[in-house]
Amino acid sequence: MSAEQAGSESTKPDNNDQKWPSEEDVEKLKNSIKQSLNKDGNTSQYSDYVDRAFNYMGDIHKKMESSDDPKGTADGIAKDLASKFEQWKNNQKDEEEPKEGAEQASK
């Protein structure tokens, strides 16, 4: 592998030869997603969501790369994701209830 290739690609530390995207490729993807979600340029919250999602995925990747116990780390990540999903689901229910009440009152 040339020095140029080494600078543009990262590899997973095990022996499966799977190539990982470069930081530049990840940044291009992130910007493309932001642009797709916010075509009119009026909704900055989408950029925040995308940034947080990519940061979270980057943290997960770092944890897995540096872990001495990949299975335990993966289990911890899975529990964290499940917890985040449950929290999101409960927040959605909380937001829906006032709307349903307002719709009922207007009938």
C-alpha beads as a LAMMPS data file, in Angstrom:
LAMMPS data file: protein, C-alpha beads

107 atoms
106 bonds

1 atom types
1 bond types

-500.0 500.0 xlo xhi
-500.0 500.0 ylo yhi
-500.0 500.0 zlo zhi

Masses

1 110.0

Atoms # bond

1 1 1 0.000 0.000 0.000
2 1 1 1.386 3.392 -0.959
3 1 1 1.634 6.288 1.483
4 1 1 -1.160 8.008 -0.437
5 1 1 -3.447 4.998 -0.017
6 1 1 -2.569 4.706 3.656
7 1 1 -3.555 8.331 4.187
8 1 1 -6.896 7.987 2.434
9 1 1 -8.100 4.698 3.914
10 1 1 -8.210 3.239 7.372
11 1 1 -8.344 -0.460 8.032
12 1 1 -9.937 -2.444 10.793
13 1 1 -7.257 -3.830 13.106
14 1 1 -8.138 -7.494 12.558
15 1 1 -7.054 -9.664 9.647
16 1 1 -10.202 -9.638 7.515
17 1 1 -8.803 -6.934 5.164
18 1 1 -12.064 -4.967 5.262
19 1 1 -11.482 -1.356 4.215
20 1 1 -13.096 1.443 6.180
21 1 1 -14.009 4.802 4.662
22 1 1 -11.586 7.660 5.094
23 1 1 -12.506 10.615 7.277
24 1 1 -12.844 12.637 4.083
25 1 1 -15.355 10.129 2.667
26 1 1 -17.335 10.177 5.909
27 1 1 -17.410 13.982 5.852
28 1 1 -18.615 13.959 2.223
29 1 1 -21.390 11.521 3.116
30 1 1 -22.400 13.571 6.146
31 1 1 -22.573 16.770 4.090
32 1 1 -24.543 15.018 1.360
33 1 1 -27.098 13.779 3.894
34 1 1 -27.387 17.240 5.447
35 1 1 -27.948 18.792 2.042
36 1 1 -30.547 16.167 1.108
37 1 1 -32.519 16.709 4.307
38 1 1 -32.313 20.484 4.226
39 1 1 -32.657 21.422 0.556
40 1 1 -34.320 24.757 1.285
41 1 1 -31.694 25.706 3.883
42 1 1 -34.350 26.658 6.417
43 1 1 -34.153 23.731 8.828
44 1 1 -30.867 23.690 10.720
45 1 1 -32.120 21.051 13.179
46 1 1 -31.511 18.375 10.524
47 1 1 -27.824 19.310 10.439
48 1 1 -27.708 18.927 14.211
49 1 1 -29.364 15.498 14.011
50 1 1 -26.934 14.339 11.341
51 1 1 -23.921 15.647 13.286
52 1 1 -25.065 13.904 16.472
53 1 1 -25.738 10.633 14.629
54 1 1 -22.321 10.644 12.959
55 1 1 -20.594 11.558 16.227
56 1 1 -22.390 8.705 17.977
57 1 1 -21.394 6.250 15.237
58 1 1 -17.802 7.495 15.399
59 1 1 -17.751 6.938 19.152
60 1 1 -19.135 3.424 18.680
61 1 1 -16.472 2.678 16.085
62 1 1 -13.707 3.903 18.419
63 1 1 -15.085 1.838 21.309
64 1 1 -15.173 -1.305 19.200
65 1 1 -11.665 -0.742 17.807
66 1 1 -10.133 -0.221 21.226
67 1 1 -12.114 -2.858 23.090
68 1 1 -10.472 -5.831 24.753
69 1 1 -13.936 -7.425 24.959
70 1 1 -15.715 -6.787 21.623
71 1 1 -18.763 -8.887 22.589
72 1 1 -19.201 -7.069 25.889
73 1 1 -18.699 -3.719 24.179
74 1 1 -21.224 -4.618 21.473
75 1 1 -23.716 -5.689 24.144
76 1 1 -23.246 -2.373 25.947
77 1 1 -23.752 -0.454 22.704
78 1 1 -26.891 -2.473 21.925
79 1 1 -28.303 -1.712 25.392
80 1 1 -27.503 1.979 24.942
81 1 1 -29.256 2.060 21.560
82 1 1 -32.284 0.221 22.961
83 1 1 -32.452 2.713 25.819
84 1 1 -32.239 5.659 23.419
85 1 1 -34.988 4.164 21.268
86 1 1 -37.259 3.605 24.273
87 1 1 -36.676 7.182 25.390
88 1 1 -37.486 8.466 21.894
89 1 1 -40.619 6.288 21.721
90 1 1 -41.841 7.565 25.098
91 1 1 -41.186 11.161 24.033
92 1 1 -43.238 10.572 20.882
93 1 1 -46.133 9.263 22.971
94 1 1 -45.892 12.283 25.279
95 1 1 -46.011 14.640 22.285
96 1 1 -48.932 12.789 20.656
97 1 1 -51.189 12.814 23.741
98 1 1 -51.690 16.617 23.867
99 1 1 -52.411 16.647 20.113
100 1 1 -55.014 13.901 20.473
101 1 1 -56.621 15.759 23.374
102 1 1 -56.820 18.975 21.346
103 1 1 -58.370 17.122 18.400
104 1 1 -60.980 15.517 20.698
105 1 1 -61.843 18.897 22.258
106 1 1 -62.347 20.523 18.874
107 1 1 -64.953 17.921 17.779

Bonds

1 1 1 2
2 1 2 3
3 1 3 4
4 1 4 5
5 1 5 6
6 1 6 7
7 1 7 8
8 1 8 9
9 1 9 10
10 1 10 11
11 1 11 12
12 1 12 13
13 1 13 14
14 1 14 15
15 1 15 16
16 1 16 17
17 1 17 18
18 1 18 19
19 1 19 20
20 1 20 21
21 1 21 22
22 1 22 23
23 1 23 24
24 1 24 25
25 1 25 26
26 1 26 27
27 1 27 28
28 1 28 29
29 1 29 30
30 1 30 31
31 1 31 32
32 1 32 33
33 1 33 34
34 1 34 35
35 1 35 36
36 1 36 37
37 1 37 38
38 1 38 39
39 1 39 40
40 1 40 41
41 1 41 42
42 1 42 43
43 1 43 44
44 1 44 45
45 1 45 46
46 1 46 47
47 1 47 48
48 1 48 49
49 1 49 50
50 1 50 51
51 1 51 52
52 1 52 53
53 1 53 54
54 1 54 55
55 1 55 56
56 1 56 57
57 1 57 58
58 1 58 59
59 1 59 60
60 1 60 61
61 1 61 62
62 1 62 63
63 1 63 64
64 1 64 65
65 1 65 66
66 1 66 67
67 1 67 68
68 1 68 69
69 1 69 70
70 1 70 71
71 1 71 72
72 1 72 73
73 1 73 74
74 1 74 75
75 1 75 76
76 1 76 77
77 1 77 78
78 1 78 79
79 1 79 80
80 1 80 81
81 1 81 82
82 1 82 83
83 1 83 84
84 1 84 85
85 1 85 86
86 1 86 87
87 1 87 88
88 1 88 89
89 1 89 90
90 1 90 91
91 1 91 92
92 1 92 93
93 1 93 94
94 1 94 95
95 1 95 96
96 1 96 97
97 1 97 98
98 1 98 99
99 1 99 100
100 1 100 101
101 1 101 102
102 1 102 103
103 1 103 104
104 1 104 105
105 1 105 106
106 1 106 107
